[in-house]
Amino acid sequence: MLFVAASVRATDPEVARVGEPRTSAAGNSADRPLNFENDIIPILTRYGCNTSGCHGKAEGQNGFKLSVFGFDPKADHLAITAEARGRRIFPTVPDQSLFLQKASGGLPHGGGVRLTPDRPEYETLRRWISLGAPIGSDSDPRIVSIRLNPQVAQLGMKQTQPLRVIATFTDGYEKDVTDLATFQSNNEGLARVDDQGLVTIGSAPGDVAIMASYLGAVDVFRALVPGQAESISDVGMVDANVIDQLVHAKLRQLKLQPSSAVDDATFLRRVYLDILGTLPTPNEAKQFLSNPSPDRRTALVERLFARPEYADYWGLKWSDVLRVNRLQLGRKHAHMYYRWIRDSFAENKPLDRFAEELLTAEGPVNEQPAALFYKVVSDPKQMASTLSQALLGIRIDCAQCHHHPYDRWGQDDYYGMQAFFNEVAFKTSSQGEVLVKTGTGKAIHPRTQKTVAPRALGEPMVPDSQTLSTPSSGWRSELSRWIIDKRNPFFARNMANRIWAHFMGRGLVEPVDDVRMTNPPTNPELLDALANYLIDNDFDQQALIRLITSSNTYQRACQPNPSNQNDQQNYSRYPMTQLGAEVLFDAVCQTTGVAEKFAGVPEGSRAIQLWDSQVPHYFLQLFGRPMRTTACECERVAEPTVSQVLHMLNSPEIQSKLSHDGGQLARLSELDNEPLIEELSLMFFSRLPNPDEKRMGIEYLQKVADRRRGIEDLAWGMMNSLEFLFKH
C-alpha cells in the first residue's frame, strides 16, 4: 500500500462542507427537496437516537421505537409522524414539537440533551417538520457510496489528521456529510477519532484503520505510524521464507527493529505448546538440546505431527468452534461428533474436505457424525451465522435485523444464507437419527415478506447469476462448492488467519472471526500469501504450520528492544500469552507427575482430551474454558485474572499434587542437589538452569530443615513464574 505524506490534507475544492453551497448535476443542495431517509435518518443516527441503547432497542424506549440505525425508514417515519396520535410533531409550530422539545432539553428526556437549537441539524429537523414532515419520493436519489478524504496517510506519533466524508448519490450529486457521519477506530491504542472525524495518533507504531459510516455506506481511512527510530539495521531481518519477506517489509516501513532469534530451548517449548498443547518431558528436552543436526528444528516439527496429542489439541480447538456439547447432543452423540473432528486432524484431512463434510453431511448420524452439527445448531438462521463465522470468518448476525453497521451485509444476504439450511431436518428410523433434505430451500424476508432464494455472501453462486435453480444435490452442496472454491476470497483467508493467530498470538485480522472491510488485516499481503500457500498445498494444515514454524518471524524472542517495545501487531517480537485452561492444567499434572481423575472419562485422560466441555472442574472453569454456546473464539477467556493468580498460589489441590508421595517431586528427592535443580528446570521450563539459578537452588536446599519441603517450595515457585504460566 502506498502512503501519502503526513502533510497531505483533505482539500477537495469540488465538494462543499455541510451548510456550504455546492453545485452539482442535481443543482444546489438547497434546491433538493427534503427526504426522510437521506436527510433525517442520518441525524437520528449521528445523535444516537436509533441505536440499540436508545430508541433503537428491540422494545423501544419510553413508548417510542425506531429501527436500529434507520434500517426501516418507512416504519420510523410512521413512528415519528403518526404514532401516539401524531403528537410528536406540530408542523404549524415546529419548535413546540415533542420530537424537538425532548431532544433539545425543552422537556424532560431520559437521553438528556441531544442537540441544541443553534445546531444546523436542529434547523434541518425544524424545517422538515414545518414542511409537514415529508417522507420523500421513491424517485428521490439514494446513497451510492461514501469516500473518506484522505484515504491513507503516514502520520507521526501524537499527530492529528482531520477526515472528511463525501457521500455520492444516484444522481451524481456529492455532499460533504462529515458532520453526520459516525466514526470508529479499529485500535484505540494506536489512534482515536472524535465525532467530528479528527484522528489523534497515540504513542505506538503500527497500522490503524478508521471507519466512517453514513446511511449504511462505509469507508476506511488507513494510517501508517512509523516508530521513532531514525534508522534500523538489517541485522535480524534474514528472510527464511515468504513470511519473513512480507513481515520485514512492513517492519522497515514502520522503522521497527525485530527482536533477536530464540535459542533451542525456547523454540522447543514454544513449538510443543503450539502444536501439541503439551510440554516436552525432561528427557525429550535433553534429547533435542543435545542434537547437533542443523535441521533439528524442522525435524522436530515433523515428529510432533505424528503424535496423538496433535489430534487431541486441534480436536479440542475445533470442538470449541463447532460447539461439541453434551447437553444438546447427549453423551453418545457428543462423543461421536468429537471423534469425527479429532480424527480429521489425526489423518491430516484437507481443510476444504473438512468443511465440505460438515456442510454436506446427510444420512444416519452413526455413519455421518458431522451431521450432528445440525442438532447442536438447529435453527437455520443460526446454522447460517455459525458456519459463516466458523468457515468464512464473517459475522452476519447483525444483518438479521438491519444492515450491518460496519460492513456491506444486509438482510438479503442474511436470509439468502439462511435459505441454504431451510432444507435440513432430522427423522428417526431403524438406523437411529437421520439427517434428511426437506423443504424448499427458501427463506422469507421478515420485513418485505418476500421469498428469498439461497445466495452466497457477496458473490454470485454461478457466473452471471445471484440465485440458483434447484440443484439435485441439495442447496448445502451448492453452498459447499462455493465456500471451498479456490477462487473464494473468504475460506482460505479465514483458515490461514486462524492458524496464523494460533501460532503468533493474534490474527492478521483480529478478532479472527470478524473479517470485514472496516477491520482490515494489518498485513494484507501476508494474509494473501498465507491463503495462497494453503490453496497451493491443497488446504494441508500441516504444510502451513511447517511454513510458519520455519520462519524467523515465528522463531523470534519475546523480549523487546527499544525500537519495538510498543509494537503489539506487526510481529517484530513474539507475544507472551497465557497458557489455555486445559494446556496449563495438563502442565501442572505433568510436572507434578500426578494425573487428574476427571468425572465420566477414562482414568489417565488429559485435559486436552476432554471432549465434553461440561465436565465439572473448577480449575478449567476459572482459567477460561468455554461452555461452547457460540462459535466465537472470544468465548474462551485468555486474559489472566486475580482469582487465577490466587488459585495458583494457594490451591490445596495443586499443593496436594506437589506433595504427593507417588509424584514426580518425591522421586526427584532421591537425586543430589545439582542434578535435582537441573531436572526441575527441564520439567518446568524445558531448559537447563543458568549458573545463578543453579547456585541459588542448591544453596536453598542446603539450608532448609526439611529437604522434601524445600523441593516442593522450589517447584511451587517455578510453577507460579511467568516463564511457566505463559507461552513465550
N, C-alpha and C positions, 0 to 999 in steps of 0.2 A: 504494500500500500504506500502511495506517495503522500507525504505530509507537507502541507504548506507552512510557510514560516509563521511564527507566532504573531508577527506584526500585521498579518492579514486580518482585516476586519470586514464585517458584513456591511457593505456599502452599495448595494444594488440600487441604482437610481431609478430602475424601471418599476419598482414596487413601493407603494406608499405605506407608511405606518398607519395603524388604526387611527381613524379620525382625520387623516390627510386625504385630499382629493387625489384620485389616480384614474386616468383614462385608460380604458381597455376596449377590447372588441365589444364588450357589453355596455360600454359607456361608464360614466362616473358612478362611484358606489352610492352616492346619494340618490341617483335615479333608479336604483334597483328596489323593487318592492320588498318589504319585509317578508321573510319566510320563516315559519316557526322552527323548522329543523335546522336551517342554515344560520339563523341569527339569534334564536332564543335558547335552543338546546346547549350551544357552547357556553353560554353564560351560566346556565344551571350546573353544567359540569365543572366549569372553572371555579365556581364558588362552593363546590361540594354538595349541592342540593340533591343531586341524583346519585350519590354514591351509596354503597351498601351500609355506611354508618349513619346515614340520614334518611331522607325520604325514599331512597332507592332500595332500602332493605325489603325483604320479602313481604313483610306485613305493613310496610309504610311507617310513618312517624306521625303520631297525634292525628290520625284520621286522614292524612294526606300522603298518597303513594305515587311515586314516579318510577318509571322503568330505569334500571341500572344504566348509567352513562347515556341515557336517552335512546336506548335501542328500539323503543316503540314510540315514535313521535306522536302518532295519532292518539294513542292511549294517554300520553302525557298532556296533549292539548285538551283532551276531554276532561282530564282531572283538574286542570287549571281553570278552564272556562265554563264547564257545565256542572261538575260535581259540587256538592254542598250548596245546591240551589243557585249556583252561579255567583255566590257571594265573595269569591276570591278576587274578582276584578270588577272595577267600576269604570267603564270607558268614558263616561261623562266627567268623572273626577278621578283620573288615574292615580293621583298621589294618595288618594284615600283607599286604594285597593289593598285588601289584606295581603295580597301577594307581595306588594312593595312595602307596606307598613311593617310587616313582621321581618322581612329581610333587612330593612334599614334601621330597625330598632324603635320604630314608632309605636309598636305594640310588643308585649312580651313574646319572646320566641325562644324555644328550647335550644336552638342552634346559635343563639346570640346574634350580634350584628354581622351580616354577611357582606353588605356593600352599602355605601353611603350615597346620598343624593348628588354629591359632586363627582361621582364616577361616571365615565361615559357609558358604561354598561347599564347603569341605572336609567340614564336618559333613553337608551335603546329600549329597555323594558317599558318605560313610561310611554314612549311614542307608539310602541306596539299595542299597548292597552288602549291608548286613545284612538287608534285606528280600528278598534273593535276586535283586537287580538286575532288577526287573520292567521290561518294555518298555512296559506300559500297554495300554489297551484302544482299539480303533478308535473306540469311542463317547466317549472322553475329549474334553474341549473342545480346540479348536485355536486358535492365534493368529489374530486377525482383522486387527488393526492396532496401531500404536503412535502415541502423540502426545507431542510434546515440550512441556514446560511451563517457561517461556513459549514462545509461537510466534514472537513478534517482540519486539524491544526497541530503543530508541535508547540507545546507550552512548557514554560518553566514552573518549578515548584512555587506555590503561593501566588501564581499569576491568575488573572481573571480573563474571561472571554465572554462577551455578550453574544447571544444567539438570536437569530430572527427566524420566524416560522412563516413560510409563504404557502398559502393554500391556492390550489388551482381547481377551477370548476369546469363543468362540462361544456360551457360556452366559451372557454378560453380565458375567462376573467381570472385575474390573480389578485390576492389580497393578503396583506400582512396581518396575521392573526396571532402574533406573539402574545399579546395581552390576554388572549382567551385560550391559549394552548396550555396543556399541563406537561410538566417535565419530571423526569426521574433519572437518577444516576444508577448505573448497574454496579457501582462500587463506591460507596460513600467514603471509604478510607482514602481513595485516590482523588476523588473530586465530588463536590457538592454543587447542586444547582438550585437557585431560588425560583420563586413562582413567576419571575419576570424573565427567566432564561439566562441569568447571569451565572456562568460557571466559575467556580473557585477551586483551583487545584490545591491539593494537600501537600504533604511533605514526603511522599514516597514515589519512586519511579514506577512507571507501568503504562498500560494501555487501557483507557477508560471510555465507556460509551455513555452518552447522554441521550435519552429518548424523549421525543416530543410527540404528543398525541393531540389530535383535533378532529372531532366528528368521526371518530373511528379510524382515521388515517394516521399512520405513524411514520416517523423517520428518525434516523440516528446520526448524531454527531460523534466523531471519534477523536480523542486527543491522545497524542503520544507525549509522555512526560519523561524525558531522559533523566538519568542520575546527574549528580553534580560534579562528578569526576571530569577533569579537563580531558583526559585521555585514558584509555585502558590498553592493557597488554594482550597479545595473543597467547600468552602463557596460559595453559589450561583450556585452550579452545581448539584442541585437536579433534577432528571430525572422524569418529569411528563409523558413522553411517548417516543416512539422510536425516535422522532425528537431530543429530548434533549440528549438521549444516544449517538447519532451519532455526534451531534454538539459538545457536551462536550468532546468526544473522540478526535476530531480534535483540540479543544482548548487546551487540555492537551499536544498534540503533539507540538503545536505552543507556548506553555507557555503563553497563554493569559488568564487573569482573566476576567470573564464576568462582565458586569455592573450589578447593583442591580435590583431588581424587581420594576415595576411601581406601583403607587398607583391606587386606583379605578377610580379616575377622569381621569387619563391619559389613562387607559385601555378603559374607556367608550368612550372618544373622538376618540381614535385610531380605535376601532372596528366599531363605527358608520361610520367613514370616509372610512374604508376599505370595509365594507360590503354594505353600503348604498350610499356612496359618499355624505353623508349629516351629518351636525352637530346635536347633540342632542339639544332639546329645554331646557331652564332652568328648566321647570317642570320635564322633563324626567331625567335630571341630578340630581335634588333633590331626585326624587323617587329612583334612583339607589344608590346614595350615602348614603341614609338612610336605605338601605336594609341590614339587618343583616345576611341574609342567606349565608352559606358557599359556596353554588353553584350558587351565584348570577351572576357570570361571564358567566358560561356555559348557564344558563337560559336566559341571555340577548342575547346571540348569537342566540338561538332558536327563540326568539321573533323577531329578526331582519330579519330572513329568511322569515317570513310571511308578511313582509311589502312590499308594492308595489315599494318602492324605490330600493329594491334589484333587481327586474327585470329591472327597469329603468336603473340602473347603469351598470349592467352586459350586458344589451342590448346595451347600449352605447359603452362599451368596444369592444364587438364583432362586432358591426356595423362599427367600425373603421377598424378592421382586415378584415372583409368580404366586406368592401367598399360599404356600402349603399350610393348611390349617385344620387340625383335628376336630375342632369344634364344629366346623362346617361340613367336613367330609366323613368324619368317623375315623377310628384308628386304622382300619384296614385300608380304606381308600386313600387316606392321607399318606400312609407309608408307601403305597403303590405309586402315587403321584411323585413323591420324593425320589423313589428309586429310578423313575424314568429320568428325572433331572440329573441325579448323580451319575447314573450310567451313561448319560450323554457325554458328560465330561470325562468319564473313565475311558471311553472309546475315542475321545477327541472328535466327537461328531462336529462336522462343519456347522458354524453358527447359522448359516442360512437354512440348512436342513433342520436344525433345532427349531427355528422359527416356523418353518413350513409344517413340521409335525404338530406344533402347537396350534397353528391356525386352521389346519385342515382335519384335525382329529375327528374321527367318526366311527361308530360301531360300539361293540361291548367294551366297557371301561376296563375289564380284566385283560383285554387284548390291546386296548388303546388308552393307556393311563394318562396320556396328555389331555384326553377329553375331560378329565376331572377338573381342569381349569374352569370349565363352563358350569361346574357345580359350585365352585368357590365364588365365582363371579357370575351370578345367574341372571342379572338384569342386562339386556342387550346394550343399554346405554353405558353401563359400567364396563361391559366387555370392550366396547369401542374405546373408552377413555383409558382403561387399564392397559390394553395392548398398544395403544398409541404411545403411552408413556413408556412402557417397557421396551418395545421394539423400535420405536422411532425417536424416543426422547422428547416427545411433544406432549404438552399438557393442553388438552382441549376442553376440560371441564367447564371453564368459564363460558365457552361458546354454547353450552346447553341452554342458557337463559338469555345471553346477549352476545354481541360481537366482542371477541377477546380484546380487552383494552390495550394490550401491548403487542398484538400480533395480527395477522391477516385472517384468522379463522373466525367464521361466523356460524350462525345456526344451521345454514345449509350444509356446511362442512361437517358439523357435529352429527346432524341427523342423517347425512349421507353415509358417514362411517357406521352409525348405529344400524342402518339398513342391512349391512352385511351380516349382522348377527341375529336378525329377527327370524331367521330360519332354524335357529338352534332349539332343540327340545330333547328331553330325556323320556324314555319309556322303560318299563320293566318287562323283561322276557325271561325265558328259561335260562338264558345266558347271564342273567343279572341285569344291571342297569345298562342301557344302550343309548348312545347319543345319535340322534337321527336328524335329518333335514326335514323341515316342515315350514309352513307359512309361505309368504310371498317374497321375502327379501326386500321389503319396502318399509319406510317409516312415515309417520305423519308429523308434519311440521306443526308444533303446538300453537304458533301464532297465526299462520295462514290457513291451517287445517288442510293443506295440500299434501299430496303424496310425494315423498322424497325417495328417489331411486338410489341405490348404492353408488357412491362416488368416493374416490380416494382423496386424501388431503392434498389439495393444491395442484394435482396433476391429473390429466386425463387417464382413464383406465386403459384405453386403447387409443392409438393415434386418431386424432381429429374427432374424439368423442368424449364427453364427460360422463355418459352413462352407458350401460351395457344391456344388451339383450340377455334374457335369462340363460345362464350357462348350464349345461348338463351336469357339470362337476360341482355346482353349487357356488354361491356367492363368496364363501370364505376361501375357496380355492382361487378365485379370481383376485381377491384381495392379497392372498399369499403370493401369487405371481408378481403382483405389483410391488409388494413390500420388499421381496428379496431380489428383484430385478437389479442387475448390476448398475443400471442407469439411474436407479432411485437415489436421490441425494440424501435420504434420511437414514436408512437402515445401517449402511456401512459406517457412516459417521457416528451414529449413536453407539454401535458396538465398539468401534475404535476408541471413542471418547470414554466409555465406561471402563474399558481395560486400562487405558492410559491413566484415568483417575485412580484406579485401584493401586497402580504401581507408583504413581507420582504424587499422591496425596490430594490432588484436586484436578478436576477436568479442565480441558481446554475450553469447554463450555461448562460453567458451574452455576447452579446445580446441574448434574449430568442429565437429568430428565426434564430440563426446562429450556429446550432449544427453541429460540425464536429470534426474529430479526433484531429485536431490541435487547438481546442478550448474546452478542456475537462472541465467537471464540477469541481468546487472547492471541492466538497464533493461527489464523485461518489456513495458512499454507501448510503448517504442520498437521492440522486436523485432516486436510485433504490428502496429504501424503500417507498418513496412517490408514485412512479409509481405503485409499487405492492399494496400499500394500495388502490389506486384508482381502480385498477383491482379487488381486493378482494371485494370492495364495489360497484361493477357493475358501475363504472365510475360515481359515485354520487359526484358531485362537492361539495355539502354541507357537505358531510361526510369528505372530505379532509379539508374543511375550519374549521370544528369542531376540527380536529386533530391539525391543525396549531395554531388556536387561543387558544387552551387549553395548548399549550406547554409553558414552561418557557422561551424558546428562543424568542417566539413572545412577551411575557409579560415582556421583559427586557427594562430597561431605555435606553434612547439615550445618556445620559451623560457618557462620557468616564472616565476611571480611568488611572493611569499612565501606566498600562500594555497594554491596548487596544486602546489607543488614535490614533494610526496609522492604526488600522485594518479597512479595508473597505469591506471585502468579506467573513468573517468567522462567522458573526452573533454573535460576542461577545457582541455587543450592537445594539440597534435598530437604523436604519439610519433615519436621518431627511430628508424628501423630500418635495418639494414644492407641494401644492395642485394643481391638474389639473385645466385647464381653467374653465370647467363647474362647478366643485365642488367648486372652490374658488368663482366664481360669485354667485352661489346659497347661499354660506355662507354670502356674502355681503348682498344679498337681505333678507336672513332670519334674520340676526342680526339687520338690519335696519327696518325690517318689511314692506319694500316697494318692491312689486313684480315687475318684469320686463315685459314689453309687447314686446314679440318677434314678428317679422313680419311673418304673414302667419300661426301662430299656435294659439290654443285656449288661451284666457286670463287666466293667473294664471299658465301657464306651467313653469316648472323649466328648467334650462339649461341642466340638465342630461336627460331630456325627449325630447330633440331636436333630432329627427331622421334625420333631414336634416342638413348636415354639411355645406350647402351653405347659411343658414340663415345669412344675414349680421349682424355682431355685432363686433364692434371694440375691446371690452374687450376680447372676446373669441379668436379673431384672434391674439391679442397681446400676450396672455398668452399661445399660442401654440396649439390651436385646429387644428387637421389635416384636410386636404382637401380630404383625402381618395383616393389618386391617386395610392397608393401602399398598400400592405398588411403588410408592415414593421411597427413594433411598434415604430421605430425611427422617423416616420413622426410626431408623437406627441412630440413637443418640451417641455422638462421638466425643462431645466436649466433656472434659473432666469436671467433677463437682467436689464440693467439700465433703459430702457424705461418702463419696468413694475413697477419698484420702483417709478419712477417719476409719472406714471399714478395713482398709489395708493395714492401718496402724494397730487397730485394736480388736480385730475379729477373733473370737475364740476358735472359730472353725479353722482359720488359717494358722493360728498358733498350735492347734492340735495336729495339724499336718507337719509343722516344723518339729514338733517334739515327739512325733510318733516313733515308737520303738522299732517298728519294722520299716521305717522310712529311710530316705537317702542320707539324711544327716547322721542317723545312728550308724549306718555302715561306714560313712566317711570318718567318723570319730576314731576309727582304728588307725588312720593314717597319721604320720608325723605332721607337724605344723606346716612345713613348706609345701609338700605335695597336697595337703588338705586345702590350703589357700588357693593353689592353682586349680584344683578341681572345682571349688566353689565359683571361682571366676569364670571358668569354662561353662559351668552349669547355668549361671545366671546371665552372663554377658557374651558367651561364645568367644572369649578371648583369654589369653594369659594375663595375669596381673602385671602391672608395671612395678618397677623396683620399690617405689614408695608404698604402693598398696600392699605388696608382699611383706615389707618390713613392718608396717603398722598392724597388719593382721597377725603376724607372728608375735609381735610384742603384746598385743591384746590377749592372745591365748595364753601367753606365758604368765600373765599377771592375774588372770581371773581365778577365783577359787574353784568354780565348777566348770571344767573344760567343756563338757557337753552343753551346758547352758550358754557358754561363751560362743560355741559354734552356732547355736541357734540364733544368738544375738547378731552375729556376723551375717548369717543368711537372711535374717529379718531386715537388716539394714540394706542389704543388696536388693531384696525383693521390693523395698519401698523407694528405691532410687529411680530417677528418671530414665536411666540407661536400661533398666529392666521394664519399666511400665510403658515405655514409648518405643515406637519403631523409628529408627534414625539412620 
